[in-house]
Amino acid sequence: MLEQQISKLQEYFSRPRFDGVQRLYSERQVAEQQGIIANDYTVAREAAEGFLISCETALKIIRQLPPSDPILPDRRLP
């Protein structure tokens, strides 16, 4: 499997767009490290956390409204 990854990397890095690029790590070193470092999509995660807080806050406010409130006359929330 490692040899297959190395082969794919060699093929990828041999493309013309990488001509003249000096690499600090060999294809083998890159293949050995793949999957070790966890991906963290910080912007998306923080946006989702903020959105969840906004939704929870809005739901708390809506639940505090009296059932006959004209804003939500047919309110059916748990």
MOZIHU-V519492 format. One record per residue. OMEGA is omega in whole degrees, 0 to 359 (none if undefined). Layout:
omega:OMEGA
omega:OMEGA
//
This chain:
omega:180
omega:180
omega:178
omega:178
omega:179
omega:179
omega:179
omega:179
omega:178
omega:178
omega:181
omega:183
omega:179
omega:178
omega:181
omega:182
omega:181
omega:178
omega:178
omega:179
omega:179
omega:182
omega:177
omega:184
omega:178
omega:178
omega:179
omega:180
omega:179
omega:181
omega:180
omega:182
omega:183
omega:179
omega:181
omega:180
omega:182
omega:175
omega:175
omega:181
omega:190
omega:184
omega:181
omega:181
omega:181
omega:177
omega:179
omega:178
omega:178
omega:179
omega:179
omega:179
omega:178
omega:180
omega:180
omega:178
omega:179
omega:180
omega:177
omega:180
omega:181
omega:181
omega:179
omega:179
omega:177
omega:183
omega:182
omega:181
omega:182
omega:179
omega:180
omega:185
omega:183
omega:185
omega:177
omega:179
omega:179
omega:none
//
